[in-house]
Amino acid sequence: MCSSDLTSSPAGLSYNNGTWSLVPAGIPNGHYEVSVSVTAGGITKTDLSTVELHVNDRPPVISLNPVSGGVLNAAESTQALPITGTTDAPAGATVSITLNGRTYTALVQADGTFAVTVPGTAVDAIADDLATVGASVTNAYGLTGTSSLGLLVDTTAPGAVTVTAPEGPLVNAAEALSGGGTPLAVVLPAGSQPGDIVTTRITLPDGSVQVLSTTLTSADITAGTITQLIATPALGVDGAWVTSTAITDTAGNTGPASAGGFTLDTQAPSAPSADLAAASDSGLAGDGLTNDSTPTLTGAGVPGDTITVRDTAGNVIATATVRPNGTWSATPAMALTDGLHALSITATDPAGNTSAPTPLPITIDTTANVPTVISSIGNTLSPVVTGTAALAAGESLAVTVGGATYRVTPDAQGVWTLDLATATPSSGTLSLANGTHLVAAVITDAAGNVGTD
């Protein structure tokens, strides 16, 4: 019999020349004790033989741990490659591992683990493709368990990106504030894939480092470009910002770095000095009064800065660049009308930062006041000459006759009188003879306009 609860010959028992055999059916996997007894002539002999029966039709279970994260990149392709896994095969069993046409063996440890290391030279021989790692182990019953997994071998690095700063090589305060910060435009190389990572390492003027990282999406690949933003709060140090940008693919291969950068300048220049040029200041020096309707303005500033002159309404009427010696001059392209003009002058540095305005009030006066001289006939060589002149504030009257010039003040009614017998010339010497003499009356106003009769 084949078990203790069987009392008659079981099905499948055969006997031949003193030898019996039994092929049992449907016995579950497990370990069994087999007891044999023989009955003949009413006499039973028991326990003629006692053996153990081990039944197992299940192959051992074996599994591989992910190899190199499932991807092998260029940096890893020349290094030794560990391959590990677990199995329920007994300790000491031999595990065969295959990769790229080569077989490596490892022994099952007491805890069911196994490990083998593929040499770097063998790893380097694996071509870029989806390689298969296989593992197998055979148990004591001759049953073999197998396992396999894919290993993507990708040793090709992405191409170089192209990086530009849309705001130009100089970034000013307004640009640093607008749009939330300063953008970097990155053109992706051909072959970029979703999941690739664009990393920009930024070295600040103070030596500190910021890092921007962008994982590419399908939309990014379609567009072919991405924008990385250096946020306004991070833009705190003026000077040269140096960038280095590279793309890393999903296998971990990194392409060549592309250099870039910009200079951050958020400091506005000092307000420039401004005045009416001496050549245009037809009135008293520094009084801001001129009869020049396109007066030249001058001042000082920082070499290379742009000077902008605006009128009362804020319209730009003249520009200039500060010379290397720190001076500037500008002349309005259009004539200014008579009257007061509250001009405003600013300096803008190459980065685009603009200074506070410098006010410059000037008054344009191009109208001359014309006096009159009353003709007369006299019988003396020292006659009295008269005329009219309504002088405004700041105006003066000069009368020239016979080579002498006199300063004359009209009365309240605007009538002036010059007695050549008693008056003292301010310049020249009076010399009259019989005949006709020209009397010239000249009004000069504060703006330098001259009216003559």
Buried (B, 14 or more C-beta within 10 A) or exposed (E): BBEEEEEEEBEEBEEEEEEEEBEBEEEEEEEBEBBBBEEEEEEEEEEEEEEEEEEBEEBBEBEBEEBBEEBBBBEBBEBEBEBBBBBBBEEEBEBBBBBBEEEBEBEBEEEBBBBBBBEBEBBEEBEBEEBEBBBBBBBEBEBBBEBEBEBBBBBBBBBBBBBBBEBEEBBBBEBBEEEEBBBBBBBBBEEBBEBBBBBBBBBBEEEEEBEBEBEBEEEBBEEEEBEBBBEBEBBEBBEEBBBBBBBBBBBBBBBEBBEBBBBBBBEBBBBBBBBBBEEBBBBEEEBBBBBBBBBBBBBBBBEEBBBBBBBEEEEEBBEBEBEEEBBBBBBBEEEBEBEEBEBBBBBBBBBBBBBEBBEBEBBBBBEBBBBEBBEEEEEEBEBBBBBBBEBEEBBBBBBBBBEBBBBBEBEEEEBBBBEBEEBEBEEEEBEBEEEEBEBEBBBBBBBBBBBBB
